[in-house]
Amino acid sequence: MKTETIAIHAGNHTDETTGAVVQPITMSTTFERMEDGSFREGLIYSRAANPNRTSLEKVLTQLEGGADAAAFSSGNAAGMAVFQSLQPGTHIIAPDDMYHGLRNQLKQLFAGILEFDFIDIDDTDVLKAHLKPNTGVIWIETPSNPLLKVTDIKKVVALAKQHQIKVVCDNTFATPICQQPLALGADLVMHSTTKYFGGHSDLMGGALITAKNDGWWEKIRNVQTMGGAIPSPMDCYYLVRSIKTLPYRIKGHLHNAQLLAEFLDNHPSVEQVLYPGLSSHPNHEVAKAQMTGFGGVLSFCLKGGEEEARKVINRLKLFTKATSLGGVESLIEHRATVEGPDTKTPFNLLRVSVGLEHIDDLIADLTQALA
Ligand SMILES: *Cc1c(COP(=O)(O)O)cnc(C)c1O
């Protein structure tokens, strides 16, 4: 089946007892034993499994074309589950512009437990030079945040396979509608479902989707159910509900992002636009080869430097000045401020999460703010 169909049907089933077309929310934390001590549907206690979480995991599995999925209470909890599943002393290679929340997690919570290097992952010589006998995971994030760099997933996978290294791909910016890393050879996909899956800036969640039901996955599942960083039945319900419109929301985000990128690219006050859908983007060819859409996030740099960037952001009326992405409303932020003192993000850069308002209104607002 195609993604539009999977998104609507894979996570939902009509309720057997009432005929409700939408699956009910099961809030119960515990499930009754039968006389013989067994459980009706194998459900025992909600930390281990809950019907709404199972439905969410089912639709996530099918959308990414994986073997199984595990849902978490945030994207960072999903990332943490990967790191917790590794043997102490394992070496991780991650991009130097890895999502700052996960980079800080590694540096602050896993120092002395895991080894890690943050490098320019797209430079094969640099990547090769950092391989060690204990390298267990190459972490990629593509398109990256906030520079929108695109990593050639197949190329990294080919190198990793030669050395029995696992590849994890943070697919938050692309979503499975635009990019399916498992089909390109990645072992694990990570998502912050807080972003496009939720789509309405009103819930936090994370997910891991695996290519194989292997021993590593079993460990990750144990981190989920024993660690307990699980999403509530309510949040799982909202995610399943939002995922039904994900493919169509993404079509709108792609449409608006491409037109906004082209508008900014032609604007005299703009120094540079970072969006993989522009032919001027350094990784445009790789993006075209591995993506079916270029995502709904773009960054742009102002000619007038940081001062001008701050002025523009304050003149905008329709774009909300807030961090995060993937919601129906357009957001804009001065990214270097969000990332803190060790940021490598240029100070004249603004990151935009392009929402689903009419493109004419978005362009009109930017036109007045840049004037
Ligand atoms: C937001 C985000 C995360 C972290 O997810 P949370 O749900 O905020 O914990 C990880 N990776 C990327 C690319 C993100 O944008």
PDBQT file of the ligand as one rigid body, heavy atoms in Angstrom, charges set to zero:
ROOT
HETATM    1  C1  LIG A 401      13.428  18.129  18.150  1.00  0.00    +0.000 C 
HETATM    2  C2  LIG A 401      14.459  17.226  17.644  1.00  0.00    +0.000 A 
HETATM    3  C3  LIG A 401      14.983  16.192  18.427  1.00  0.00    +0.000 A 
HETATM    4  C4  LIG A 401      14.584  15.990  19.886  1.00  0.00    +0.000 C 
HETATM    5  O1  LIG A 401      13.246  15.677  20.033  1.00  0.00    +0.000 OA
HETATM    6  P1  LIG A 401      12.354  16.109  21.320  1.00  0.00    +0.000 P 
HETATM    7  O2  LIG A 401      11.023  15.545  20.975  1.00  0.00    +0.000 OA
HETATM    8  O3  LIG A 401      12.410  17.588  21.416  1.00  0.00    +0.000 OA
HETATM    9  O4  LIG A 401      12.965  15.458  22.518  1.00  0.00    +0.000 OA
HETATM   10  C5  LIG A 401      15.918  15.353  17.851  1.00  0.00    +0.000 A 
HETATM   11  N1  LIG A 401      16.337  15.518  16.583  1.00  0.00    +0.000 NA
HETATM   12  C6  LIG A 401      15.870  16.514  15.800  1.00  0.00    +0.000 A 
HETATM   13  C7  LIG A 401      16.377  16.647  14.411  1.00  0.00    +0.000 C 
HETATM   14  C8  LIG A 401      14.920  17.402  16.294  1.00  0.00    +0.000 A 
HETATM   15  O5  LIG A 401      14.483  18.393  15.524  1.00  0.00    +0.000 OA
ENDROOT
TORSDOF 0
